[in-house]
Amino acid sequence: MTALFLQTTFSGRSTRWLTTDTWNVENQLSQIVGSGGYSGTSTYTYDGDGKRIKKVEGGNTIVYVGRYYEKNITTSMETSHYYLGGQQVAIKKGSTLEYLHQDSLNSTTVSTTSTGAQQSTIRYFPYGATRSSTGTLGTDQEYTGQRLDNTGLYFYNARYYDPNIGRFISPDDVTPDYTNPQDLNRYSYVHNNPLTYNDPTGHFAPIAIAGIVIGVKELVVITASAIGLVYYGQRLGSVVETRSHYPSSTQPDFSIPTPDEFNMWPGGSGPPKLGPISKAILAGLATATAAGAVAQTSQDDQPPLPSSEPDLPGTSSGAPGTGGYPYALNTPTPVGDAESTNRGSDASMDDPSTYYYYDEWN
């Protein structure tokens, strides 16, 4: 599919004028042929997961291996990226190490050398257009940490973003919240609130919960995981309660379900990768669910105690271990056997296999 885009200039800022954009069958931008502000041809290649693995632009061919490594095939220049806590902190281009300093939106604003000397600075307008810059930044990861191509577009993984107009150049294929008018504009960027949010995937605008900003995708994962944890806790609690009613070795087999048996993720592979904030939220939910399951189990109703214990042959009424209470036997004896009055030693009380119930309670 091919489309023509005409971009106008404002405030003296422009990146391209007229381009012919080609899209593949997955609705991914595969080629840009420009004239005027951007005169050249750029082509892009993606893997099966939609990640960009190759770019041919300005006479250079660059291949990407995840987010940690890239190589310019034309110049043989290799670049390694270093992250701490999910945030990029440095790059090594050839043998040159450069530290990156980012703001609250993960936009690169300052870079320093290995000795701490300032190498470059860059400032942005609210929607990402470059306001000013000094020096030479050794990476193309600028506004919100996304890659800026020679076309003037930022690559936001799922889509390409034009900072001059503050809009994506293709519509979002998911509408996160149809009741929110801001979500109905499928070209808009982060609910038109770029000073608070960023969009690392190109699909969703983030959400703020109790002052914590997380992505809608991660919110869905956390919610679904919480539901799964509650369900699993309820199943586990019911099994523990049922087992407490059958303490003998001849009890039915009540297997405790494992998370894999109720895994909501295809193939049991687990949820998508989460950031540190989402992991902390999910860990808190898991802890709360486990504590709730334990508390519920401890408060479950136990079998009612008989008002008076029935007499059994060979025992005295009310003697410990008679009636509906379990007691230990040296020799396993069928439940309800009238002759099973031989008491074992105290040591035999430690062996769960010798506990039996009379069937007065059944």
LUMSE-786836 format. One record per residue (C-alpha): residue number from 1; chain; x, y, z. Coordinates in steps of 0.25 Angstrom, whole numbers, plus 5000, padded with zeros to 4 digits. Layout:
LUMSE-786836
   seq   mol     c1     c2     c3
   NUM     A      X      Y      Z
...
//
This chain:
LUMSE-786836
   seq   mol     c1     c2     c3
     1     A   5000   5000   5000
     2     A   5005   5014   4996
     3     A   5001   5027   5002
     4     A   5005   5042   4999
     5     A   5007   5051   5011
     6     A   5009   5066   5010
     7     A   5015   5073   5022
     8     A   5014   5087   5025
     9     A   5024   5096   5033
    10     A   5021   5104   5045
    11     A   5030   5112   5055
    12     A   5041   5110   5045
    13     A   5042   5095   5048
    14     A   5040   5085   5037
    15     A   5046   5071   5034
    16     A   5040   5067   5021
    17     A   5031   5072   5011
    18     A   5025   5062   5001
    19     A   5028   5047   5003
    20     A   5022   5034   4997
    21     A   5021   5024   5008
    22     A   5019   5009   5005
    23     A   5013   4999   5015
    24     A   5014   4984   5016
    25     A   5003   4974   5018
    26     A   5005   4975   5033
    27     A   5002   4990   5032
    28     A   5017   4994   5035
    29     A   5024   5005   5029
    30     A   5034   4998   5019
    31     A   5039   5010   5010
    32     A   5039   5025   5010
    33     A   5043   5032   4997
    34     A   5044   5047   5000
    35     A   5046   5061   4993
    36     A   5048   5075   4998
    37     A   5051   5075   5013
    38     A   5055   5060   5012
    39     A   5061   5056   4999
    40     A   5064   5041   4999
    41     A   5059   5027   5001
    42     A   5058   5019   5014
    43     A   5054   5005   5015
    44     A   5051   4997   5028
    45     A   5051   4982   5031
    46     A   5044   4975   5042
    47     A   5044   4962   5049
    48     A   5032   4953   5052
    49     A   5029   4961   5065
    50     A   5028   4974   5058
    51     A   5042   4978   5063
    52     A   5051   4986   5054
    53     A   5063   4978   5050
    54     A   5069   4986   5038
    55     A   5069   5000   5033
    56     A   5075   5005   5020
    57     A   5076   5020   5020
    58     A   5085   5031   5015
    59     A   5094   5020   5008
    60     A   5096   5013   5021
    61     A   5091   4999   5025
    62     A   5088   4997   5040
    63     A   5084   4984   5046
    64     A   5079   4983   5061
    65     A   5079   4971   5070
    66     A   5069   4974   5081
    67     A   5071   4987   5088
    68     A   5086   4984   5093
    69     A   5094   4983   5080
    70     A   5094   4990   5066
    71     A   5104   4989   5054
    72     A   5105   4999   5043
    73     A   5109   4989   5032
    74     A   5114   5000   5022
    75     A   5124   5006   5032
    76     A   5126   4993   5041
    77     A   5123   5002   5053
    78     A   5117   4994   5065
    79     A   5109   5000   5076
    80     A   5106   4994   5089
    81     A   5095   4999   5098
    82     A   5095   4998   5114
    83     A   5083   4999   5122
    84     A   5080   5000   5137
    85     A   5066   4997   5143
    86     A   5060   4998   5129
    87     A   5066   5011   5126
    88     A   5078   5014   5116
    89     A   5090   5019   5123
    90     A   5101   5018   5113
    91     A   5106   5014   5099
    92     A   5119   5009   5094
    93     A   5121   5013   5079
    94     A   5134   5005   5075
    95     A   5143   5008   5086
    96     A   5137   5021   5091
    97     A   5128   5021   5103
    98     A   5117   5031   5105
    99     A   5108   5033   5117
   100     A   5094   5037   5114
   101     A   5085   5046   5124
   102     A   5070   5045   5122
   103     A   5059   5053   5128
   104     A   5046   5048   5134
   105     A   5040   5044   5120
   106     A   5053   5036   5117
   107     A   5057   5047   5107
   108     A   5072   5048   5105
   109     A   5076   5062   5109
   110     A   5091   5062   5112
   111     A   5102   5052   5109
   112     A   5116   5052   5115
   113     A   5129   5045   5113
   114     A   5135   5034   5121
   115     A   5142   5045   5129
   116     A   5129   5052   5132
   117     A   5131   5064   5123
   118     A   5119   5069   5116
   119     A   5119   5065   5101
   120     A   5105   5069   5096
   121     A   5092   5075   5101
   122     A   5078   5075   5094
   123     A   5065   5081   5098
   124     A   5051   5078   5092
   125     A   5037   5084   5090
   126     A   5026   5078   5097
   127     A   5022   5068   5086
   128     A   5037   5064   5083
   129     A   5042   5074   5072
   130     A   5056   5078   5075
   131     A   5057   5092   5082
   132     A   5072   5093   5082
   133     A   5084   5085   5083
   134     A   5099   5086   5085
   135     A   5111   5077   5082
   136     A   5109   5063   5076
   137     A   5100   5053   5082
   138     A   5105   5039   5079
   139     A   5092   5032   5078
   140     A   5079   5034   5070
   141     A   5070   5031   5082
   142     A   5065   5044   5086
   143     A   5051   5048   5090
   144     A   5045   5038   5100
   145     A   5057   5029   5097
   146     A   5052   5026   5083
   147     A   5060   5026   5070
   148     A   5060   5038   5061
   149     A   5061   5034   5046
   150     A   5067   5043   5035
   151     A   5052   5045   5031
   152     A   5049   5053   5043
   153     A   5040   5042   5049
   154     A   5042   5035   5062
   155     A   5041   5020   5062
   156     A   5031   5016   5073
   157     A   5031   5001   5071
   158     A   5017   4999   5066
   159     A   5016   5012   5058
   160     A   5024   5024   5054
   161     A   5022   5038   5060
   162     A   5024   5052   5054
   163     A   5028   5061   5066
   164     A   5025   5074   5057
   165     A   5010   5071   5057
   166     A   5010   5063   5070
   167     A   5003   5051   5063
   168     A   5005   5037   5058
   169     A   5005   5036   5043
   170     A   4997   5023   5044
   171     A   4984   5020   5053
   172     A   4985   5012   5065
   173     A   4979   4998   5063
   174     A   4974   4997   5077
   175     A   4965   5007   5084
   176     A   4968   5006   5099
   177     A   4956   5013   5104
   178     A   4944   5016   5095
   179     A   4937   5024   5106
   180     A   4949   5034   5106
   181     A   4948   5044   5095
   182     A   4964   5045   5095
   183     A   4965   5030   5091
   184     A   4955   5032   5079
   185     A   4966   5040   5072
   186     A   4974   5028   5067
   187     A   4986   5038   5062
   188     A   4987   5045   5075
   189     A   4999   5044   5084
   190     A   4998   5040   5099
   191     A   4984   5047   5101
   192     A   4990   5060   5096
   193     A   4998   5061   5109
   194     A   5012   5059   5106
   195     A   5018   5066   5118
   196     A   5012   5055   5127
   197     A   5012   5042   5119
   198     A   5020   5035   5108
   199     A   5017   5023   5099
   200     A   5028   5013   5099
   201     A   5020   5003   5090
   202     A   5013   5012   5080
   203     A   5000   5005   5084
   204     A   4994   5011   5097
   205     A   4995   5023   5105
   206     A   4999   5021   5119
   207     A   4990   5022   5131
   208     A   4993   5028   5144
   209     A   4989   5020   5156
   210     A   4991   5026   5170
   211     A   5002   5034   5164
   212     A   5009   5022   5157
   213     A   5009   5023   5142
   214     A   5008   5009   5135
   215     A   5004   5005   5121
   216     A   4990   5000   5118
   217     A   4996   4987   5113
   218     A   5003   4985   5126
   219     A   4990   4989   5134
   220     A   4983   4978   5126
   221     A   4994   4968   5130
   222     A   4993   4972   5145
   223     A   4978   4971   5145
   224     A   4977   4957   5138
   225     A   4988   4952   5147
   226     A   4981   4957   5160
   227     A   4968   4950   5155
   228     A   4977   4937   5153
   229     A   4983   4938   5166
   230     A   4970   4940   5174
   231     A   4964   4928   5166
   232     A   4976   4919   5169
   233     A   4976   4923   5184
   234     A   4961   4919   5185
   235     A   4964   4906   5179
   236     A   4976   4904   5188
   237     A   4968   4908   5200
   238     A   4957   4898   5197
   239     A   4967   4887   5195
   240     A   4973   4889   5208
   241     A   4960   4890   5215
   242     A   4955   4877   5209
   243     A   4968   4870   5213
   244     A   4966   4874   5227
   245     A   4953   4866   5227
   246     A   4961   4853   5222
   247     A   4974   4852   5230
   248     A   4976   4837   5228
   249     A   4985   4831   5218
   250     A   4972   4825   5211
   251     A   4967   4839   5208
   252     A   4963   4842   5194
   253     A   4973   4848   5185
   254     A   4971   4863   5185
   255     A   4982   4868   5176
   256     A   4986   4883   5179
   257     A   4985   4890   5165
   258     A   4997   4897   5160
   259     A   4997   4910   5153
   260     A   5000   4903   5140
   261     A   4987   4896   5140
   262     A   4980   4909   5140
   263     A   4990   4918   5132
   264     A   4982   4929   5125
   265     A   4994   4931   5116
   266     A   4995   4922   5103
   267     A   5005   4911   5104
   268     A   5007   4913   5119
   269     A   5019   4923   5115
   270     A   5014   4933   5125
   271     A   5010   4948   5124
   272     A   5017   4958   5115
   273     A   5030   4964   5120
   274     A   5027   4975   5131
   275     A   5035   4987   5136
   276     A   5040   4988   5150
   277     A   5028   4996   5155
   278     A   5018   4986   5149
   279     A   5026   4974   5155
   280     A   5025   4981   5169
   281     A   5010   4983   5167
   282     A   5008   4969   5163
   283     A   5017   4964   5175
   284     A   5008   4972   5184
   285     A   4995   4965   5179
   286     A   5001   4952   5180
   287     A   5005   4954   5194
   288     A   4991   4959   5198
   289     A   4985   4948   5191
   290     A   4993   4937   5198
   291     A   4991   4944   5211
   292     A   4976   4944   5209
   293     A   4976   4929   5205
   294     A   4983   4926   5218
   295     A   4974   4934   5226
   296     A   4961   4928   5219
   297     A   4966   4914   5221
   298     A   4969   4917   5236
   299     A   4955   4922   5238
   300     A   4948   4911   5231
   301     A   4937   4903   5238
   302     A   4942   4890   5244
   303     A   4933   4878   5246
   304     A   4924   4880   5258
   305     A   4928   4873   5271
   306     A   4918   4864   5276
   307     A   4911   4868   5289
   308     A   4914   4855   5295
   309     A   4924   4844   5290
   310     A   4918   4831   5287
   311     A   4923   4819   5294
   312     A   4931   4809   5286
   313     A   4933   4794   5290
   314     A   4944   4793   5299
   315     A   4945   4808   5303
   316     A   4940   4816   5313
   317     A   4930   4828   5310
   318     A   4938   4841   5308
   319     A   4951   4835   5308
   320     A   4961   4842   5300
   321     A   4962   4837   5286
   322     A   4949   4831   5285
   323     A   4936   4835   5277
   324     A   4938   4843   5265
   325     A   4953   4846   5268
   326     A   4965   4840   5262
   327     A   4974   4832   5270
   328     A   4987   4824   5267
   329     A   4988   4809   5264
   330     A   5000   4800   5264
   331     A   4993   4791   5253
   332     A   4985   4798   5242
   333     A   4970   4794   5245
   334     A   4958   4797   5236
   335     A   4950   4809   5240
   336     A   4939   4805   5249
   337     A   4945   4792   5254
   338     A   4939   4790   5268
   339     A   4951   4782   5272
   340     A   4961   4794   5269
   341     A   4963   4798   5283
   342     A   4978   4795   5284
   343     A   4985   4808   5287
   344     A   4999   4810   5281
   345     A   5011   4817   5287
   346     A   5012   4832   5287
   347     A   5022   4830   5276
   348     A   5012   4825   5267
   349     A   5004   4837   5268
   350     A   5014   4844   5259
   351     A   5011   4835   5247
   352     A   5000   4841   5239
   353     A   4997   4827   5233
   354     A   4992   4822   5246
   355     A   4981   4832   5248
   356     A   4967   4827   5245
   357     A   4953   4832   5247
   358     A   4941   4825   5252
   359     A   4929   4827   5243
   360     A   4920   4833   5253
   361     A   4922   4846   5246
   362     A   4920   4841   5233
//
